[in-house]
Amino acid sequence: MFVEEVEAPAPPPLIAVPVPVPARIGFHNLLAVRVALMAGALGLCLFVLLGQLPGLQVIAILSPVASGVFAVHLYKRKTGQRLSMASGAHLGWISGIFGFLITTLLFTAFAVMLTNPELADAVRQQAGATRPEVMQALKEIQTAAGITKALLESFVFLTLLPTFGGSLGAKLLDRD
């Protein structure tokens, strides 16, 4: 009897499947930019709304921190990617940059409106009757030094706190 040797078929070649590398957090990452823009705008709105309510100004100060945490939460939920504290801080910082840009646009529009003397007088009359601190702020923002000071303070406040919040969010949300 003859035993016929049958050649075993060659195993199929192994195909290397590339492992997706998580996108770096930055302005080139469109998802990170969208998430940061939304978190920055929501944090700014929350800050403004809570700042107007008596007794809630302390909580309003924490809203930029919350916007950084929220940005990390949204990004992690969309991508499933865990963020390091540095990446969370970067995402929070981008969120703060967007909050600052929105603030700057609103501040500029308000300053342009105040160049109309009739409108400026109407604002002074309304604000002066109820809130003297608003009158002082109006006087300050009519000078170049006052505008520079207000923009620098808002830049520091609206970028440092969300940066801290993003770092904190990355640390807290990494425990899942």
Helices and strands as residue ranges (DSSP letters): H 30-52, H 57-79, H 85-113, H 117-130, H 132-140, H 144-173
